[in-house]
Amino acid sequence: MLDGVKGADLRVYAVWAPILRTDIRLAVSRATARLPDERVNQFWDAEGALPQAYSRILGLPDSRPAWDVYLVFDRDARWDAEPPVPAHWMHQLGIGPPAQRLDADRLAGEVGTLLNGTR
């Protein structure tokens, strides 16, 4: 998806959290190689706080953590006490809105629209 979005203004934050038993810090260090783009900043959320916060914000059923989600924010998004609501989001959860199931081309289009300021 990142290959389809040109623009130095893009900022990507990949947050890794322990959702599965195999999600340990060591495994995450190997997984970060999947996102070699220089616009990507990667973080380890050892407590899983962000997936829980976005579970509430996105209205996921049964308080399931928001993982394998792709959140798009506009330039005005501010991270205060509570994380901001995304302008657009997609998922690979198996739960959640079917219309928001990950489609990399559509996601790249949404990102491109926000980068070009036409939204």
Residue pairs with C-beta under 8 A, 6 or more apart in sequence:
1 70
1 104
1 107
1 108
2 10
2 12
2 35
2 37
2 39
2 40
4 104
4 105
4 108
5 108
5 111
5 112
5 115
7 112
7 115
8 39
9 115
10 39
10 111
10 115
11 39
11 41
12 35
12 37
12 39
12 40
12 41
13 40
13 41
13 42
13 43
14 32
14 35
14 40
14 41
14 42
14 43
15 42
15 43
15 44
15 45
15 50
16 23
16 28
16 31
16 32
16 42
16 43
16 44
16 45
17 23
17 44
17 45
17 46
17 47
17 48
17 50
17 51
17 65
17 67
18 24
18 46
18 48
19 48
19 51
19 65
19 67
25 44
25 46
28 44
32 42
35 42
45 51
48 65
50 66
50 83
51 65
51 66
51 67
52 63
52 65
52 66
53 66
53 82
53 83
54 60
54 65
54 66
54 69
54 71
54 83
55 63
55 64
55 65
55 66
56 63
57 66
57 82
57 83
57 85
57 86
58 66
58 69
58 89
58 96
60 66
60 93
60 95
60 96
61 95
61 96
64 93
64 95
66 91
66 93
67 93
68 91
68 92
68 93
68 102
69 89
69 90
69 91
69 92
69 93
70 89
70 90
70 91
70 102
70 107
71 86
71 88
71 89
72 86
72 87
72 88
72 89
72 107
72 110
72 111
72 114
73 84
73 86
73 87
73 114
74 87
74 114
74 119
75 114
77 84
77 86
77 87
78 84
87 110
87 114
87 119
88 107
88 110
88 114
89 100
90 100
90 101
90 102
90 103
90 106
90 107
91 97
91 100
91 101
91 102
92 101
92 102
113 119
